[in-house]
Amino acid sequence: MPIGWIVGIAVLAAVAALVALILISFIEFKVHLNRSGRNDRVRIDVKAFYGLVNMQYTVPSIVFDGLRQGLKVRLERSGMDQLIGPAEERKRVDKEAVERMLRTCRQALQGTDGMKEWSVETLSRVRITRLDWATDFSLGDAAETAVAAGALWGCKWIAVGWLSRYVRLQQRPRLFVKPVYSDQLSFVTEMEAAGRIRVAELAAAGWKLLRRVRAAENGWSNWKSMLRGLRSEAGSRRPAA
């Protein structure tokens, strides 16, 4: 066999092995939420391709400025995501921002044949490997705090039951409620969740989405319009005061 054929076959085999390794790898994520009094902090870590790709998003502060002005959010990026966007960005989530988000969702629904079914099917591929949620609180009255603790237990399990309808819980969630019997109001809650999805499953979901967009009436035009709007908004965004 000519040496050229041997080299070609070796290269194809190496490429096929690399593609297979990528497809069977996981995209892993970890979400950490903390609220203590009026202080909020959110951190999201994403790893892919056996840890070669690392991205981290941190929201160190969320300030509520009233019903009209909404929320003021500061977003910090680190890892490879700094190559995509600025290291720090300030956003304001107000009525106009919510309306834009709803408009974007409507365009996606109109431009996709069975968008809800696709979303449910894709979420079912997500595996939640850990879910911890602890809450300490006081209502300032011992009796009211005790009653509220029982209600909070029920709300947490309802939330976990709802979540389990859409994603795979691979471990039993660890939920904690600790009533603090003091004369002062206090509230501290902390949640940490970790999960993953295979690259192959995500790629298959993307392919199915393209097929559903193609099957929808004016699907491509709706998605092009939506993406143009998102790019325009991202390009014109200014830091919130």
N, C-alpha and C positions, 0 to 999 in steps of 0.2 A: 504494500500500500504506500502511495507517495507520501512524503513527509508533510506536504500541504494538507492532505486529507486528515492526517493524524492531528495536526495542530488545530484544524477547523473543528474536528470532533471534540477535542479537549476543551476548546473555548466554549463551544455550545454546551458541553456537559457542565462546565464551571458556571456559565450563565444560568442554566436550568437549576443547578443546585442553589445558587444565590437567590433566585426568584422563589424557590421552594422554601428556603430559610426565612425569607421575608414574609411570605404568605402565612406560614405557621406561627410566626411570632405574634406577640400580644402588644396592643396599645394599652398601657396601664395608667390609671389616674388615681389621685388621692385628693379628697376635698376635706378641708378643716374649717369649721365655722365656730366662732366664739363670740358670745355676747355677754358682757358684764356691765350691768347698769345701762348706761347710754353709749358705751363703747362697743363697737363692732369690729370684727376682723375676719376676713375670708382669705383663704389660701388654697390654690389649686395647683397641683403638680401633675405633669404629664410626661410619661416616658414611652419611647417607642424604639423598635429595632434593637432589642437587647440592651437598652440603655444608651445607645449611641446618640439618640435625640432626647434632649431634656428641655422642658419648658416649664416656667413657673409664673403664675399670676397671683398677685397679692393685692387685696383691697384693705389697706390699713385703716381707712376711715370712711364711715357712711354718716352723713349729716342730713337730718330732715329739717328743711327750711319752711315747712308749711304746705298746705294742700295745693296752693297755686304754684309754688316754685319747686315742689317735689323733693327728691333726694339729690344730694351732691356727693359724688363718688370719686375717689382717687384710686386709679389702677396702676400698679407697678408690674413691669415685665422683667424677667431675667431668663438666662439660658439662651437657647437658639431663637426664641421668639423675638429677641431684641433686633434680629436681622430683618424681621418683618415690620415691626412697628416701633414707635418711640418707647424709651425705657419707662416713661411715666406719662400718664394721660389722665385728665380730669374730665368727668362727664357729669351731666345733669339729667336725671330721670324725672321729667315733668310730664304734664298732660300731653304736650306735643310729641314727646319721645314715645309715650305709650301708644298714641294714635299712629305714629309711623310704624311701630312694631306690629300693631294689629293690621295695618294696611299691607305690610310685607307678608304676614301670615295668610291674609286673604288671597294675595296674588299667588303664593305658593300652592294654596288649596285649589284655586281655579286653574292653575297651570299643571296640575298633576292628577292623573287618573287614580283615585284611591289613595290619596296622601295619608289619611288616617290609618288605613290598613298597613301601608308601608311603614309608618312610624311605629306602630305596635309590633310589627314583625321584627324591625331593626332593634328595638329596645329589648325584645325577648332574647337577643343574642348577648346582651350585656350581663356579665357575671359580677355580682357584688360579693367581694371576698371578706369584707369586714364592715360592720356598721355599729358604732358606739355612740350613744347619745345620753348625756348626763345633764341633769338640771337641779340646781339648788335655788330655793326661793323662799320668801317670807312675805305674807300679806299684812304683817303687823298685828295679826290676831291669831292666837293658837288654833282656835276652833275653825276659823275660815281657812287657815293654811292647811289643816288636816283634810278638810273637805276638798279643797282645790287640788291637793296632792293626788287623791283618788281619781279626780276628773282628768288630771294631766296624764296619769298612767293610761287611762282609757284612750285619750287622744293620741298618745304615742303609738299604742298598739294598732289603732285604726289607721294611722299614717303608714305604719310598716305593712299592714295588710294590703293597703291600696298599692304601695310600692311593689309588693311581691306579685301583684297581678301583671306587671309589665316587665320586670327584670328578674334574673335568677339570683336568689339569695343562697349562697353556698355555705354560709355559716349562720347560726342563730344570732339575731341582733342582740346586743347587750344594751339594755335600757335601764337607766337609773333615775329615780326621782327622790330628792332628799329635802323634805320640808325643814325649814329653819325657823324655830320658834323664838322669834325676837319681836321687839316692839317697833322695829323699823322695816320699811319696805326694802326688799332686795331681790335681785333676779340675776342668776348666772347660768348660762346654758352653753354647752360645748358638744359639738358633733364632729365625728371623724368617720369618713366613709372611703373605702378603697374598692376599686373594681378594675375590670379589664375586658377587652374584646379582641378577638383575633383579627389580624389584618385581612385575612382571606374573607372573613364574614363581612367586614366593613367594605371591602372591594365589591363583594357580591351585592351588598345593599346599594352601593352607588350605581352598579350596572342596572339593577332593578328600577332604581329611581329614574335613570335616563329612559328606560323603556316606558315607564308610566308617564313621563313628560311627553314623550313622543306620541303616546296613545291619546292624550288629552287634546281637546279642541283648543287651538291657539296656545298650546302648551309652551312651545319654544318662545313665542313672542312675549308671553306673560313672564317667563323666567328671565328673558333678556331685559325686559323693562324693570323687573325687580332688582336684578344685579346692577343695572345702570344706576338705579336710585341709591343702592347701598354704596356703590363706589363714589357717587357724587356726595353723599352725606359724609363718608369717611374723609374725602378730600377737602371738604369745606368746614370740618369740625374744628372748633377753637376751644382752648381750655376754659372751663367754667370759672367764673369769678368767685 
